Amino acid sequence: MFIDEVEFKVKAGDGGNGVVSFRREKYIDQGGPDGGDGGDGGSIILKVNEGMNTLADYRYNNIYKADRGENGKGKKMHGKTGEDLYLDVPPGTMIYDADTDQFLADLTEAGDQYVIAAGGKGGRGNAKFKKSTRKAPRFSETGGTGELRKIRLELKVLADIGLVGYPNVGKSTLISQVSHAKPKIDSYHFTTLHPNLGVVKYGDYKSFVMADIPGIIEGAHQGTGLGDEFLKHLERTRLLVHVIDVSGIEGRDPLKDFETINNELNKYNDYLASLEQVIALNKIDLEVGRQNIETVKSELNEKGYSVFPISAVTGEGCKPLIYHLGERLEEVPAREIEKEEEILITPDFVDELYLEKLNKKKYELKGSLLDSYLEKTDFNNEAAVKRLMRVLKHNGLNKLMEKKKVEEGDTVVIGPLEFDYVE
């Protein structure tokens, strides 16, 4: 089964907690703090695996979690770092934040990696807080929280040449003729249900990758038929081969087919509309097809297109077409998918504390400084809470409350704590 788009959540491991511990050994009095640090949490990393060609493995699991870091121990023993979780993806995988639709990364080459969720940092043990004025710290830090996010993966096939055209014009037959690809072929519309890739060899040790894109019909850019879900696979290609059934045996006019498909490409996006097209007039093995060659070819030549009459069934005319495509590819650069620039709106108070008035007698302390310490503070440890309050006072908490005219008896919220203000 070919799956080209999936959504799921990723949760990096939390950091381990630092520990409060004191050295206790015979004949050693007041050995001092020796609490070790917690280990960092494991991250979740997407990595390209050349052997994959589908995202089907991620269809039924809605969340992936990395290991958390271990807590620190006494004797300044560091907790074990959580193991990173690697998720293999096929070449051509594009990564988006599912909640914001922001484009994050484009993984195209074997070994490409992207850290999609970073593990939380391990908390420091009490040994790290010992100093000349604090001989026996009775607090430590809790580990940081690993990132949690919902992501969307989209797979766009990596090919140099994309085959386009109405259903049943012979695209699958052509790719099976010029490469070792073995797509399912039959005489009814939409035989191809997913893109097929084939390596086409020509000349001395030269080759390119060709993709057979499922048939496009009128209204495809709006989802008609197999829809625009397949048009997106053309966005990786550098050239298009427009396959036309020159015989018209299905009752359609070849030139009208050509105009209809191009209209769909133009409506889908500007990049597809700008791609160079080479025309393959297929089914010349049929007498009616051979009779129509000159009329159709001359009109397309007048519009500036290179036109090659072929029979995908017998192979007639395929070799000149392939060599022409190879020569053109040597002059056409590969497309680079640019990462969208992330625009961050940064408030003025990003590095400050500030008080938000919730109602007439209630305030809440906020700010990035507070956020960083809230995550590290163990609120079940009185010494840790006292340390948090010392840090906040050192950074101007009292002056801030005076400035905001907080009155005695008003409630102040700091993280999970609420207390009545006393001057």
HUCORKA-V326696 format. One record per backbone hydrogen bond with DSSP energy under -1.0 kcal/mol. NH is the residue of the N-H (numbers start at 1). CO is the residue of the C=O. Records with the same first field share a line. If there is no record, write none. Layout:
NH=CO + CO
//
This chain:
6=153
8=151
9=62
10=149
11=64
12=147
13=42
15=144
16=39
18=141
19=36
23=32
28=25
34=21
36=73
38=123
39=70
41=120
42=67
44=117
45=85
46=114
47=87
48=112
49=89
52=49
55=3
58=55
59=56
64=9
66=11
67=83
69=14
70=80
72=17
73=77
76=34
77=74
79=37
82=40
85=43
87=45
89=47
92=107
93=107
94=154
95=105
96=152
97=102
98=150
101=97
104=95
105=95
107=93
111=48
112=109
114=46
116=44
117=44
120=13
123=16
126=19
127=35
128=125
129=126
131=134
134=131
141=124
142=376
144=121
147=118
149=10
151=8
152=96
153=6
154=94
155=4
156=92
160=209
161=209
162=239
163=211
164=241
169=166
174=170
175=171
176=172
177=173
178=174
179=175
196=212
198=210
200=208
202=206
206=202
208=200
210=198
211=161
212=196
213=163
216=165
220=217
222=219
223=220
224=219
227=224
230=227
232=228
233=230
234=231
235=232
237=234
238=160
239=160
240=276
241=162
242=278
243=164
244=280
246=244 + 282
251=248
257=253
258=254
259=255
260=256
261=257
262=258
263=259
264=260
265=261
266=262
267=263
268=264
269=265
273=269
274=270
278=240
279=306
280=242
281=308
282=244 + 280
284=310
286=283
290=286
291=287
292=288
296=292
297=293
298=294
299=295
300=296
301=297
302=298
304=301
305=300
308=279
310=281
311=316
315=311
318=315
321=317
322=318
323=319
324=320
325=321
326=322
327=323
328=324
329=325
330=326
331=328
350=347
352=349
354=366
356=364
358=362
359=362
362=359
363=411
364=356
365=413
366=354
371=367
372=368
373=369
374=370
375=371
381=378
385=381
386=382
387=383
388=384
389=385
390=386
391=387
392=388
393=389
394=390
395=391
396=393
397=392
400=396
401=397
402=398
403=399
404=400
405=402
406=401
409=421
410=407
411=361
412=419
413=363
414=417
417=414
419=412
421=410
//
